[in-house]
Amino acid sequence: MSRSRARRLLLGGSAGSVALLSAPMMPMPPTVSTSLVETLVALPVAAAGNAAVANLCGILQGLEAGAAAPARGKSGLTVTLDDGVARSFVVTPPSGAHGLRELQACAAARFAALYGESAEQWRLAADWQVTVPFVACALPRELFGAIEELTGRQQWRLDSLCPALVRVWNRVQRSIPADGWLLVGFGQTLTVVHTCSGQVADLRTLHLPGAPDFAELEMLLEQERLRTPVQGDGRSPQALLWAGGADWLPAAATVAGLASRVIRLPVVAGPGDRSAGWQLALAGAS
């Protein structure tokens, strides 16, 4: 029983897989041995286009952690969701904006303009700013409700719930280039964040058809550079920061002619299923 009390739960979910891990309460080292974590659940999700979120919710509603899970009512749960099941976008506050309600209305309007639908069925959250552009993230209310139902049924405490982009951003924020790109990769999802003069300038999430090779990543970067031309005087050097759990994140010092580095979250030593759900769950241990 004492072993159970000293552990926490990490849940990762994507359109293709779900994983629930048990990990020590202590801070995880930079390189995590898979012997430190126990896989309680690892399930595929039938990804079916627009039905992917509904399928993921169905898995969560039927999820049982089993006898190996920590005791009910004593466990904190950290949830990291694939960026493909969320919607993340940049919001530029209007001049003279003040107050949370005005910023929330601005984010909802931006959501409607980008996706052609109301944000009523989505749960919006952001690092609200009144003077500079900020990133807003939206999760389907159906998915949020399924996670709340799971924690209530298992008598767990929901400590943290966010998309991969937010999880990674909070971890590597000080390393993000002031001018360039942050590229967050888990499974077959890549979120590309363009920065300019220390501010977020653009953001989009891509679903990749497979694990890209180096040449494909270079081509993707060239396309991004064409989409987001250099602003200002163009004299500040641009750089790349790759972060996440995908095995295909490039370790090269230069990609598409730009200085590049990678931060794996976390670095994993030992065998594991390496599914997107497993990668995302383990990212919550960082």
Secondary structure, DSSP 8 states (H G I E B T S, - for coil): -HHHHTEEEEEEE-SSEEEEEEEESS---SEEEGGG-EEEEEEE----GGGHHHHHHHHHHT----TTS--TTS-EEEEEE-GGGSEEEEE---TT--SHHHHHHHHHHHHHHHHSS-STTEEEEE---SSS-EEEEEEEHHHHHHHHHHHHHHT-EEEEEEEHHHHHHHHHGGGS-SSEEEEEEETTEEEEEEEETTEEEEEEEEE-SS---HHHHHHHHHHHHHHS---TTS-S--EEEEEES-TT----SEETTEEEEEEESSEEES-----HHHHHHHHTT-
